[in-house]
Amino acid sequence: MESVFCVVAPPCLALHNKQSRHNPPVPIDFRDPANRRTYSDREADVSWREAVAALVDPAGADVVDVGCGGGTYLRAWHDLGAATVTGVDSSAPILDAARESHGHLPGVSFQLGDAAATGLDAGCADVVFERALIHHVPDLGAVAVEAARILRPGGLLLIQDRTPDDVAQPGSVDHPRGWLFDLYPRLLDVEKARRPGPSLVGAELTAAGFGEVATTTLWEVRRRYADREDYLAEIALRTGRSILHDLSNDELADLVEELRRRIPDGPLVEQDRWTIWRAVRVS
Ligand SMILES: C[S@@+](CC[C@H](N)C(=O)[O-])C[C@H]1O[C@@H](n2cnc3c(N)ncnc32)[C@H](O)[C@@H]1O
């Protein structure tokens, strides 16, 4: 659907200049118990399952999901037939929420730890998976070295994250997140600055002892909503989207109103573009 936003007499042009003195942005704090369920209660879509199955055979594998959040993908690895799945996260409240949701599954366990120092045994994993993690870590090289340490020789590291190019994809009804940057261009600068590009990630992986480093692009369905209002309610709560914590309450309210104008009433399938790095731990 074509956007009709900002064609004539755009009140929106003033939005990103708006002063928010009374409720300035507060970056997400993963350790705040209030955010414990921000990455919970979502299922990995079939688009993700098919993409992963094309990159690795999960059947019988020992998988470590680093930065597992609420356990959406930990659950998916279990469903794909992994023998064991260990969820690692540095946030105790988020890990507790993941344990509440998925701790009953056979072969599933949890470990409080940092991506650069998981506390797991060396050579314990066939697959290390890191989704939406690397743009949060201060030292990507150390994270890559730790992944290499816990993988068996020949094991696979899968990193799924959005590159600067992925986040700059234009908005559409299928990808409303892209419209965020029409309204608040400064956030695109924030995103580009915090997200490593393919060459940097590739160099860190090679330096950490990985070989056969390759990337694929995935338009992953993040969630299917029965109605636009269900999606907007999630945006208003900032659920699962750390960049929304860079908006003040006023800016967030303006964003919700603008999205309501752009997205037709009815079902919505939200997709985002991702890059997946596949790398083999050389023996
Ligand atoms: C954006 S969420 C992604 C959650 C999940 N992987 C997903 O894709 O739904 C990032 C997660 O990484 C965790 N995290 C951030 N920095 C970390 C670090 N240095 N070590 C381990 N976990 C970290 C956060 O607590 C949070 O749960």
The ligand as an SDF file (V2000), in Angstrom:
LIG
                    3D

 27 29  0  0  0  0  0  0  0  0999 V2000
   16.9700   -8.1900   21.6570 C   0  0  0  0  0  0  0  0  0  0  0  0
   16.9350   -9.4360   22.8640 S   0  0  0  0  0  0  0  0  0  0  0  0
   16.8930  -10.8950   21.8440 C   0  0  0  0  0  0  0  0  0  0  0  0
   16.2560  -12.0800   22.5170 C   0  0  0  0  0  0  0  0  0  0  0  0
   16.1590  -13.3340   21.6410 C   0  0  0  0  0  0  0  0  0  0  0  0
   17.4630  -13.7790   21.1930 N   0  0  0  0  0  0  0  0  0  0  0  0
   15.2700  -13.0780   20.4560 C   0  0  0  0  0  0  0  0  0  0  0  0
   15.7680  -12.9730   19.3480 O   0  0  0  0  0  0  0  0  0  0  0  0
   14.0420  -12.9960   20.6350 O   0  0  0  0  0  0  0  0  0  0  0  0
   18.6030   -9.4280   23.4510 C   0  0  0  0  0  0  0  0  0  0  0  0
   18.8420  -10.3410   24.6240 C   0  0  0  0  0  0  0  0  0  0  0  0
   20.2510  -10.4370   24.8250 O   0  0  0  0  0  0  0  0  0  0  0  0
   20.5240  -10.3220   26.1940 C   0  0  0  0  0  0  0  0  0  0  0  0
   21.8750   -9.7760   26.3060 N   0  0  0  0  0  0  0  0  0  0  0  0
   22.2820   -8.5080   26.0620 C   0  0  0  0  0  0  0  0  0  0  0  0
   23.6090   -8.4020   26.2400 N   0  0  0  0  0  0  0  0  0  0  0  0
   24.0450   -9.6350   26.6040 C   0  0  0  0  0  0  0  0  0  0  0  0
   25.3260  -10.1740   26.9080 C   0  0  0  0  0  0  0  0  0  0  0  0
   26.4300   -9.4170   26.8970 N   0  0  0  0  0  0  0  0  0  0  0  0
   25.4080  -11.4790   27.2370 N   0  0  0  0  0  0  0  0  0  0  0  0
   24.3080  -12.2700   27.2560 C   0  0  0  0  0  0  0  0  0  0  0  0
   23.0650  -11.8110   26.9670 N   0  0  0  0  0  0  0  0  0  0  0  0
   22.9430  -10.5130   26.6390 C   0  0  0  0  0  0  0  0  0  0  0  0
   19.4460   -9.4330   26.7620 C   0  0  0  0  0  0  0  0  0  0  0  0
   19.2630   -9.6460   28.1500 O   0  0  0  0  0  0  0  0  0  0  0  0
   18.2450   -9.8590   25.9330 C   0  0  0  0  0  0  0  0  0  0  0  0
   17.5300  -10.9050   26.5390 O   0  0  0  0  0  0  0  0  0  0  0  0
  1  2  1  0
  2  3  1  0
  2 10  1  0
  3  4  1  0
  4  5  1  0
  5  6  1  0
  5  7  1  0
  7  8  2  0
  7  9  1  0
 10 11  1  0
 11 12  1  0
 11 26  1  0
 12 13  1  0
 13 14  1  0
 13 24  1  0
 14 15  1  0
 14 23  1  0
 15 16  2  0
 16 17  1  0
 17 18  1  0
 17 23  2  0
 18 19  1  0
 18 20  2  0
 20 21  1  0
 21 22  2  0
 22 23  1  0
 24 25  1  0
 24 26  1  0
 26 27  1  0
M  CHG  2   2   1   9  -1
M  END
$$$$
